Amino acid sequence: MAIVGFAPIKGQNPVVKKDTLAMDSVDVYMIKDVTVTSAAAITKREVFPVQMLTGDALKGFSAYSVADALRYFSGIQIKDYGGTGGLKTVNIRSMGTNHVGICYDGIELGNAQNGTIDLGKFSLDNMESVALYNGQKSDLLQSAKDYGSAGNVYLQSRTPRFAFGSNNRLSITMKGGSFWTFNPSVLWEHKINEKLSFSASAEYLYTSGKYKFTYTNPYGYDTTAVRQNGDVQSVRAEMGLFGKINNGNWRIKAYFYASERGYPGAVVRGKFVHQDRQWDDNFFLQGQWQKTMKFYTLILKGKYAYDYLHYLSDPNLDVSTMYVENRYKQQEAYFSCINHFNIKPFWEAAASVDVQYNSLDADLLDFVYPVRVSVYGAASTALKFAHVRTQVGVMGHYVHDHLRASDSLVSDRWVCRPSFFLSYRPWLREDLTLRAFAKGSVRMPTFNDLYYTSLSIASSKLKPESTTQYDLGIHFNKPMKGWCELVSIQVDGYFNQVRNKIIAIPTSNFFRWSMVNLGYVEILGVDVAGQVNFAWGKAFTAQLRATYTYQSARDLTDPNDPFYGGQIPYIPWHSTSATVNLGYKSWQLHYSFIYTGHRYDSQANRVEDYVLPWYTHDLSLSKQFVWTKTALNLTLDINNLFNQQYEVVRNYPMPGTNFKLTAQVTFQ
């Protein structure tokens, strides 16, 4: 049996369904994974706004990738360029993709070339939890690099768990559906001994990416066409080794991903077919070691990553394009040392230092082959009393760049930003918490910002892009008796400032743009998230979850600009989501709704820049069968139930109604 989630609230226990056989001391019977209480239970201990999906709640979404699940969090904007293989990036509270840290098993994913992580590459099949933190984690046991982001998404892959008396767990999953999608995967977990376990997983994905869409011509007629060149073929493989030591643990993870995909491109001026292709190879090996010694805890983390990207645009296939074939190779080495001290029962402190090495090779003309050495340092302390919790920290970031193919000298960059967090609980018997934080963070210019084709004086003097966040929120979490088990709601109002925003300015050469610090953006918003859990007897359960976000994100760069004060591109004023999960014995029904309001694709906010609002309805039905040590799960997903034609990014049409069938068999 696998228990996913967090410790149950006092007085509540996991419930075995009525049709589950009684367990004896000889045979081992398998029951369905259960979520204990709710992910909302952990938020009551957090100083910072946090949203989390775990266990069955995560599996219930009609989703292929992490990006699909993140759409149900408040304060999130996902840019989706269409289909299973389209690029998918995340933006938290309108501060920009580069200000979001994406952590996989506790170590941040990197891309020194452009700072963008494609979340479409990460499957949910082997994912145990997905969490979004605005600001940072309350836990001081985090690397210095984590403190540097305006917000973090934490992806936690599955840790091996075994049924009583079993040393193995094997799960085989087969998915198939619309657009000729074929997606098998396998997960094997093995207990070597009581202190050492192993896991291996592999996944293959193919989809043609061909789906019908409706294109509205500016001259007044609609055309139904089929999306082309959106095919994807990818392979993912992971291996993990997990160990226990006295008062500690360690883990090692190897990850490999390879893909070939087409770029379906934008539908512009009646052009429906593009022929661009891209090949990706991504590999990383990372590890973590943790040990607690009385009042002191030490964590060591390390990582090596290699990324290869091959892009091809061939005029022999598409006469409207010029020939472009580029190859990029990135390497990253990372080490982190985290020190944590429990000084008093109410007082703790931490200090961490990270060192990171990045290099980029490319076959571009006049490329300078940059190397970057980054040093991060962070110190923080926290006081915890019955009614009040507070946390103060400071993070410093130093960057040194070296250009292997140029004699030009690039100035070193150094920043230091503080943070302050406070939470207050007026009544100990009631889980009502008031919280506030102020935090500064930065994002350094990427290699593309600085050295895309050649070193320019303007680019070499780019300043780091900085953000300042202010948040005031309230969280109420009420465990209850009877048919209503839990009511949880959190509301946060926030004000963010983005300074020295890096903007591309065209020059006389179309292929060489100048990157300058010009932008200033102010964001004012409200995030609301609520959840209610119900249970009638031991057979029927229900969970209702809803989120709402309001954001005014204005570009205040130049008062003389005729479009001064316009909403920044692709940020809607209003967005919301709702999910309903119903369970009856071994049946599960999941319904979800997403709405994104109108927005503009330019800060000009003109009529011609208007992007229509969109909404989708998704439905999922699953049934589990259990036989002694074997479980079979069958699931039918129907996405975009009412076949709405919509675009997340202008001119990149999204799929209409589509379905997915999943069969998963698990042996213990």
MILUM-866948 format. One record per residue (C-alpha): residue number from 0; x negated, y, z negated. Coordinates in steps of 0.2 Angstrom, whole numbers, plus 5000, padded with zeros to 4 digits. Layout:
<recs>
   num   east   north     up
   NUM      X       Y      Z
...
</recs>
This chain:
<recs>
   num   east   north     up
     0   5000    5000   5000
     1   4994    5017   5004
     2   4999    5032   4994
     3   4997    5048   5003
     4   4999    5065   4995
     5   4996    5071   4978
     6   5000    5066   4960
     7   5018    5064   4956
     8   5027    5076   4946
     9   5030    5070   4928
    10   5045    5058   4927
    11   5044    5053   4945
    12   5037    5037   4953
    13   5034    5030   4970
    14   5050    5020   4975
    15   5049    5003   4984
    16   5064    5001   4996
    17   5078    4989   4991
    18   5074    4978   5006
    19   5055    4976   5000
    20   5051    4959   4993
    21   5046    4957   4975
    22   5028    4955   4973
    23   5020    4941   4964
    24   5002    4937   4958
    25   4998    4926   4973
    26   5004    4934   4989
    27   5002    4952   4994
    28   5016    4961   5003
    29   5015    4977   5012
    30   5026    4992   5010
    31   5028    5007   5020
    32   5016    5022   5017
    33   5025    5034   5005
    34   5022    5052   5002
    35   5023    5056   4983
    36   5034    5071   4979
    37   5027    5084   4992
    38   5012    5093   4998
    39   5021    5108   4990
    40   5015    5101   4973
    41   4997    5106   4976
    42   5001    5124   4980
    43   5006    5128   4962
    44   4988    5126   4957
    45   4982    5137   4971
    46   4977    5156   4970
    47   4978    5157   4989
    48   4992    5154   5001
    49   4991    5136   5007
    50   5002    5126   5019
    51   4999    5107   5021
    52   5006    5092   5030
    53   5001    5074   5024
    54   5006    5056   5026
    55   5023    5052   5034
    56   5027    5071   5035
    57   5013    5073   5047
    58   5017    5057   5057
    59   5035    5063   5059
    60   5031    5077   5071
    61   5033    5073   5090
    62   5014    5078   5092
    63   4999    5072   5101
    64   4986    5083   5094
    65   4982    5094   5078
    66   4988    5110   5088
    67   5006    5103   5090
    68   5007    5100   5071
    69   5000    5117   5066
    70   5014    5126   5076
    71   5025    5122   5061
    72   5015    5133   5049
    73   5020    5151   5046
    74   5008    5165   5051
    75   5000    5154   5065
    76   5000    5158   5084
    77   4995    5144   5095
    78   4989    5148   5113
    79   4994    5133   5124
    80   4989    5133   5142
    81   5001    5119   5146
    82   5003    5100   5145
    83   4994    5087   5135
    84   4977    5093   5143
    85   4979    5112   5142
    86   4967    5122   5131
    87   4975    5125   5113
    88   4968    5137   5101
    89   4974    5144   5085
    90   4975    5162   5078
    91   4979    5166   5060
    92   4988    5182   5055
    93   4983    5190   5072
    94   4965    5192   5067
    95   4959    5182   5082
    96   4953    5164   5086
    97   4935    5167   5081
    98   4940    5172   5063
    99   4947    5155   5060
   100   4936    5141   5053
   101   4941    5123   5058
   102   4934    5110   5046
   103   4933    5092   5050
   104   4931    5081   5034
   105   4924    5096   5025
   106   4911    5102   5038
   107   4916    5116   5050
   108   4916    5113   5068
   109   4905    5125   5078
   110   4904    5132   5096
   111   4890    5145   5097
   112   4894    5148   5115
   113   4911    5156   5113
   114   4917    5153   5096
   115   4933    5143   5102
   116   4938    5126   5096
   117   4950    5117   5107
   118   4962    5109   5095
   119   4970    5098   5109
   120   4954    5087   5107
   121   4959    5081   5090
   122   4972    5067   5088
   123   4984    5064   5074
   124   4982    5045   5074
   125   4967    5045   5062
   126   4972    5061   5053
   127   4977    5060   5034
   128   4981    5078   5031
   129   4981    5095   5040
   130   4980    5111   5028
   131   4980    5129   5032
   132   4972    5141   5019
   133   4974    5160   5021
   134   4958    5168   5013
   135   4950    5153   5007
   136   4952    5138   4995
   137   4954    5141   4977
   138   4941    5126   4974
   139   4924    5133   4971
   140   4916    5117   4978
   141   4915    5123   4996
   142   4900    5128   5007
   143   4895    5146   5010
   144   4900    5146   5028
   145   4918    5142   5022
   146   4919    5158   5013
   147   4914    5168   5029
   148   4931    5165   5038
   149   4947    5175   5037
   150   4956    5158   5036
   151   4953    5140   5037
   152   4961    5124   5044
   153   4955    5109   5035
   154   4957    5092   5045
   155   4955    5077   5034
   156   4953    5060   5043
   157   4959    5044   5034
   158   4949    5037   5020
   159   4950    5018   5019
   160   4963    5010   5007
   161   4967    4992   5005
   162   4981    4982   4998
   163   4978    4972   4982
   164   4967    4957   4986
   165   4963    4963   5004
   166   4947    4968   5011
   167   4953    4973   5028
   168   4966    4984   5036
   169   4969    4983   5055
   170   4981    4995   5064
   171   4984    4994   5083
   172   4995    5008   5091
   173   5002    5009   5109
   174   5009    5025   5115
   175   5017    5029   5132
   176   5029    5041   5139
   177   5032    5055   5152
   178   5020    5060   5165
   179   5012    5043   5165
   180   5005    5045   5148
   181   4996    5030   5142
   182   4988    5031   5124
   183   4982    5016   5115
   184   4972    5017   5099
   185   4965    5005   5086
   186   4959    5008   5068
   187   4949    4995   5058
   188   4945    4997   5039
   189   4934    4985   5030
   190   4929    4984   5011
   191   4911    4978   5010
   192   4911    4978   4991
   193   4919    4988   4977
   194   4908    5003   4981
   195   4906    5002   4999
   196   4919    5003   5014
   197   4918    5005   5032
   198   4930    5012   5045
   199   4930    5012   5064
   200   4943    5019   5076
   201   4945    5022   5095
   202   4957    5030   5106
   203   4960    5031   5125
   204   4972    5044   5133
   205   4977    5046   5151
   206   4991    5057   5158
   207   4994    5063   5175
   208   5000    5080   5168
   209   5013    5081   5182
   210   5029    5089   5176
   211   5043    5099   5184
   212   5045    5117   5180
   213   5055    5132   5186
   214   5046    5147   5193
   215   5055    5163   5194
   216   5049    5174   5209
   217   5049    5193   5206
   218   5059    5195   5222
   219   5074    5186   5214
   220   5074    5167   5217
   221   5069    5152   5208
   222   5058    5138   5214
   223   5057    5121   5206
   224   5039    5114   5207
   225   5028    5100   5200
   226   5013    5105   5189
   227   4997    5099   5198
   228   4979    5096   5193
   229   4984    5094   5174
   230   4978    5076   5173
   231   4967    5071   5158
   232   4957    5055   5154
   233   4948    5055   5137
   234   4940    5043   5125
   235   4938    5046   5106
   236   4928    5035   5095
   237   4924    5037   5076
   238   4914    5027   5063
   239   4913    5031   5045
   240   4904    5023   5030
   241   4911    5027   5012
   242   4901    5024   4996
   243   4904    5026   4978
   244   4890    5030   4965
   245   4891    5034   4946
   246   4901    5050   4944
   247   4900    5053   4963
   248   4902    5047   4981
   249   4895    5049   4998
   250   4901    5047   5016
   251   4894    5047   5034
   252   4904    5050   5049
   253   4900    5048   5068
   254   4911    5056   5081
   255   4911    5055   5100
   256   4923    5062   5112
   257   4922    5062   5131
   258   4935    5068   5144
   259   4938    5073   5162
   260   4952    5085   5166
   261   4959    5096   5179
   262   4963    5114   5176
   263   4981    5117   5182
   264   4978    5135   5182
   265   4990    5150   5182
   266   5005    5150   5193
   267   5003    5167   5202
   268   5009    5174   5219
   269   5017    5157   5223
   270   5001    5147   5221
   271   5005    5131   5212
   272   4990    5120   5215
   273   4972    5122   5208
   274   4957    5111   5210
   275   4945    5116   5196
   276   4938    5101   5185
   277   4930    5100   5169
   278   4920    5086   5160
   279   4916    5087   5141
   280   4905    5076   5130
   281   4905    5080   5112
   282   4895    5071   5098
   283   4892    5074   5080
   284   4884    5065   5065
   285   4888    5072   5048
   286   4887    5067   5030
   287   4891    5072   5012
   288   4884    5067   4995
   289   4892    5072   4979
   290   4887    5069   4961
   291   4894    5076   4944
   292   4882    5077   4929
   293   4891    5083   4913
   294   4894    5102   4917
   295   4885    5102   4934
   296   4891    5096   4951
   297   4879    5095   4966
   298   4885    5093   4984
   299   4874    5091   4999
   300   4881    5091   5017
   301   4872    5089   5034
   302   4877    5088   5052
   303   4870    5087   5070
   304   4880    5090   5085
   305   4878    5090   5104
   306   4891    5097   5116
   307   4890    5095   5135
   308   4902    5104   5147
   309   4902    5103   5166
   310   4913    5115   5176
   311   4917    5113   5194
   312   4926    5125   5206
   313   4924    5118   5224
   314   4930    5128   5239
   315   4931    5112   5249
   316   4946    5107   5239
   317   4953    5125   5237
   318   4948    5138   5250
   319   4954    5152   5239
   320   4940    5150   5227
   321   4921    5152   5227
   322   4909    5138   5223
   323   4905    5137   5205
   324   4897    5123   5196
   325   4890    5126   5179
   326   4883    5115   5165
   327   4881    5120   5147
   328   4872    5111   5133
   329   4874    5115   5115
   330   4865    5108   5100
   331   4868    5112   5082
   332   4860    5107   5066
   333   4867    5111   5049
   334   4863    5109   5031
   335   4873    5115   5015
   336   4869    5114   4997
   337   4883    5118   4984
   338   4880    5120   4966
   339   4895    5121   4953
   340   4894    5124   4935
   341   4908    5121   4922
   342   4901    5134   4909
   343   4917    5134   4898
   344   4934    5125   4899
   345   4941    5141   4906
   346   4925    5147   4916
   347   4917    5140   4931
   348   4904    5147   4943
   349   4896    5141   4960
   350   4882    5146   4972
   351   4880    5139   4989
   352   4867    5141   5003
   353   4869    5135   5021
   354   4857    5135   5035
   355   4862    5132   5053
   356   4852    5131   5070
   357   4861    5133   5087
   358   4854    5133   5105
   359   4862    5135   5121
   360   4856    5129   5138
   361   4865    5133   5155
   362   4861    5133   5173
   363   4866    5151   5176
   364   4856    5164   5185
   365   4844    5174   5174
   366   4850    5165   5158
   367   4840    5169   5143
   368   4842    5152   5134
   369   4846    5159   5116
   370   4842    5150   5100
   371   4850    5156   5084
   372   4846    5153   5066
   373   4860    5158   5053
   374   4858    5158   5034
   375   4874    5159   5024
   376   4874    5163   5005
   377   4889    5163   4993
   378   4891    5165   4974
   379   4908    5165   4965
   380   4915    5163   4948
   381   4933    5159   4941
   382   4942    5161   4925
   383   4957    5151   4921
   384   4968    5154   4907
   385   4986    5149   4903
   386   4994    5163   4912
   387   4981    5171   4922
   388   4968    5164   4935
   389   4955    5175   4943
   390   4941    5172   4956
   391   4928    5184   4962
   392   4915    5180   4975
   393   4902    5188   4987
   394   4896    5180   5004
   395   4881    5186   5014
   396   4877    5181   5032
   397   4860    5183   5041
   398   4858    5179   5059
   399   4841    5179   5069
   400   4842    5176   5088
   401   4827    5171   5099
   402   4828    5171   5118
   403   4817    5158   5125
   404   4817    5165   5143
   405   4815    5183   5139
   406   4803    5195   5131
   407   4817    5206   5125
   408   4819    5207   5106
   409   4836    5206   5098
   410   4839    5215   5082
   411   4843    5203   5067
   412   4861    5205   5060
   413   4865    5205   5042
   414   4882    5207   5032
   415   4888    5205   5015
   416   4907    5205   5010
   417   4916    5203   4993
   418   4932    5194   4989
   419   4944    5195   4974
   420   4958    5184   4969
   421   4971    5185   4955
   422   4986    5174   4950
   423   4998    5177   4936
   424   5011    5165   4929
   425   5023    5174   4918
   426   5031    5158   4910
   427   5022    5142   4907
   428   5038    5132   4907
   429   5043    5139   4924
   430   5032    5136   4939
   431   5033    5154   4946
   432   5017    5162   4951
   433   5012    5179   4957
   434   4996    5181   4967
   435   4986    5194   4976
   436   4969    5194   4985
   437   4958    5206   4994
   438   4944    5198   5005
   439   4931    5204   5018
   440   4925    5192   5032
   441   4915    5193   5048
   442   4912    5185   5064
   443   4896    5187   5073
   444   4895    5190   5092
   445   4894    5173   5101
   446   4881    5168   5114
   447   4894    5173   5128
   448   4897    5190   5120
   449   4878    5193   5120
   450   4870    5183   5134
   451   4883    5177   5147
   452   4872    5181   5162
   453   4858    5192   5157
   454   4853    5203   5142
   455   4861    5220   5142
   456   4856    5234   5130
   457   4874    5237   5125
   458   4877    5218   5122
   459   4861    5216   5112
   460   4867    5230   5100
   461   4884    5222   5096
   462   4889    5224   5078
   463   4898    5209   5069
   464   4917    5210   5070
   465   4924    5212   5053
   466   4941    5210   5044
   467   4948    5215   5028
   468   4963    5206   5021
   469   4975    5211   5007
   470   4989    5199   5002
   471   5002    5200   4989
   472   5013    5185   4986
   473   5025    5174   4975
   474   5027    5156   4974
   475   5040    5146   4965
   476   5039    5127   4964
   477   5053    5118   4954
   478   5054    5099   4951
   479   5072    5094   4947
   480   5082    5079   4941
   481   5096    5072   4951
   482   5099    5071   4969
   483   5089    5087   4972
   484   5071    5083   4968
   485   5061    5098   4972
   486   5063    5116   4978
   487   5048    5126   4983
   488   5046    5143   4991
   489   5032    5155   4994
   490   5033    5173   5001
   491   5017    5183   5006
   492   5016    5201   5012
   493   4999    5205   5020
   494   4989    5220   5028
   495   4974    5216   5038
   496   4961    5227   5047
   497   4950    5222   5061
   498   4935    5233   5064
   499   4922    5234   5077
   500   4932    5222   5088
   501   4922    5216   5103
   502   4929    5220   5119
   503   4924    5217   5137
   504   4922    5232   5148
   505   4920    5230   5167
   506   4904    5237   5176
   507   4900    5240   5194
   508   4896    5221   5195
   509   4912    5211   5194
   510   4902    5196   5187
   511   4893    5206   5173
   512   4904    5214   5160
   513   4898    5224   5146
   514   4903    5219   5128
   515   4905    5234   5116
   516   4912    5237   5099
   517   4928    5248   5102
   518   4943    5239   5095
   519   4952    5243   5079
   520   4968    5233   5074
   521   4980    5234   5060
   522   4991    5220   5055
   523   5006    5221   5044
   524   5016    5205   5041
   525   5026    5193   5030
   526   5025    5175   5029
   527   5039    5164   5021
   528   5039    5145   5019
   529   5052    5135   5009
   530   5055    5116   5006
   531   5069    5106   4998
   532   5068    5087   4994
   533   5083    5077   4991
   534   5086    5059   4986
   535   5102    5049   4984
   536   5099    5032   4975
   537   5084    5023   4981
   538   5089    5021   4999
   539   5092    5038   5006
   540   5080    5053   5006
   541   5080    5070   5015
   542   5068    5084   5016
   543   5071    5102   5023
   544   5057    5113   5028
   545   5057    5131   5036
   546   5045    5145   5039
   547   5047    5163   5045
   548   5034    5175   5051
   549   5035    5194   5054
   550   5020    5203   5061
   551   5017    5220   5067
   552   4999    5220   5075
   553   4995    5237   5082
   554   4980    5242   5093
   555   4974    5258   5085
   556   4957    5259   5095
   557   4959    5276   5104
   558   4972    5289   5099
   559   4970    5297   5117
   560   4975    5280   5125
   561   4993    5282   5132
   562   4996    5264   5125
   563   4989    5268   5108
   564   4999    5259   5094
   565   5005    5245   5105
   566   5007    5227   5099
   567   4992    5217   5103
   568   4994    5204   5117
   569   5004    5188   5113
   570   5008    5192   5095
   571   5027    5191   5093
   572   5036    5201   5080
   573   5046    5187   5074
   574   5044    5168   5074
   575   5051    5154   5064
   576   5052    5135   5063
   577   5063    5122   5054
   578   5061    5103   5051
   579   5073    5090   5044
   580   5068    5073   5039
   581   5081    5060   5035
   582   5076    5043   5028
   583   5088    5028   5025
   584   5079    5012   5019
   585   5066    5008   5033
   586   5074    5021   5046
   587   5067    5039   5048
   588   5075    5053   5058
   589   5065    5069   5061
   590   5072    5085   5069
   591   5061    5100   5072
   592   5065    5117   5079
   593   5052    5131   5084
   594   5056    5149   5089
   595   5044    5162   5096
   596   5051    5179   5099
   597   5047    5191   5113
   598   5029    5198   5115
   599   5018    5206   5128
   600   5003    5200   5137
   601   4995    5217   5137
   602   4993    5231   5123
   603   5002    5242   5136
   604   5018    5235   5130
   605   5026    5239   5147
   606   5042    5231   5154
   607   5031    5222   5167
   608   5020    5215   5152
   609   5036    5208   5143
   610   5035    5189   5139
   611   5052    5181   5136
   612   5055    5172   5119
   613   5056    5153   5118
   614   5062    5140   5107
   615   5062    5121   5108
   616   5071    5106   5099
   617   5062    5090   5096
   618   5069    5073   5089
   619   5060    5058   5083
   620   5068    5041   5077
   621   5058    5027   5069
   622   5061    5010   5061
   623   5049    4999   5051
   624   5049    4980   5050
   625   5039    4972   5036
   626   5033    4953   5036
   627   5022    4949   5021
   628   5005    4957   5026
   629   5011    4964   5043
   630   5021    4980   5047
   631   5028    4985   5063
   632   5033    5003   5067
   633   5043    5008   5082
   634   5046    5027   5086
   635   5055    5036   5100
   636   5051    5055   5102
   637   5061    5067   5113
   638   5053    5084   5115
   639   5061    5099   5121
   640   5078    5091   5120
   641   5087    5104   5130
   642   5074    5106   5144
   643   5070    5124   5141
   644   5059    5132   5154
   645   5046    5143   5144
   646   5028    5149   5144
   647   5017    5151   5128
   648   5004    5160   5139
   649   5011    5169   5155
   650   5010    5160   5171
   651   5006    5143   5162
   652   5023    5134   5162
   653   5026    5121   5148
   654   5034    5104   5151
   655   5053    5102   5150
   656   5061    5087   5142
   657   5049    5073   5139
   658   5049    5057   5129
   659   5036    5046   5120
   660   5037    5028   5114
   661   5026    5022   5100
   662   5023    5004   5093
   663   5011    5002   5079
   664   5007    4986   5071
   665   4997    4985   5054
   666   4988    4970   5047
   667   4982    4970   5028
</recs>
